[in-house]
Amino acid sequence: MSEGLDAVLRLMRAQAALVKRFDASLGGLHGVSLADFTVLLRLSQAPGDRMRRVDLAEALGLTASGVTRGLVPLERIGLVGRDTDARDARVAYAALTETGRERLADMLVTAGHVAGEVFAEPAWTEEEVTRLAGLLGRLGGTGFTRRGPVGP
């Protein structure tokens, strides 16, 4: 097996383990999945806490229909709402609600704890975590910050 294939397979296994870990914590405490959390986080970083659905799909690496399916339960529990453009009623926005903002703040604390456990010292140094983030960014991944996406 090539080094590249081995790296991809290890990355996929790590990704599955991380999703499982975050889903357990976010689901148990907040009733949302990691995928739901990333939608809410991305919306919180957009101007006015809202994005066109097509832009949200692009930002998350999903299809427009995948985003629509993912937003339905978030709308049902009041974390996300639908907005229309004042100038063009055909344009639909996904918007973080006030409840969504409040709940996201709690979710960020939980996600931060899980990430802290994943990258706890002495197993991981701060430099290693920073290097890993940079390497993953080269693969096309973008990071999240309170102000917006980070990465190449």
Secondary structure by P-SEA (a helix, b strand, c coil): ccaaaaaaaaaaaaaaaaaaaaaaaaaacccccaaaaaaaaaaaacccccccaaaaaaaacccaaaaaaaaaaaaaaccbbbbbbcccccbbbbbbcaaaaaaaaaaaaaaaaaaaaaaccccccaaaaaaaaaaaaaabbbbbcccccccc
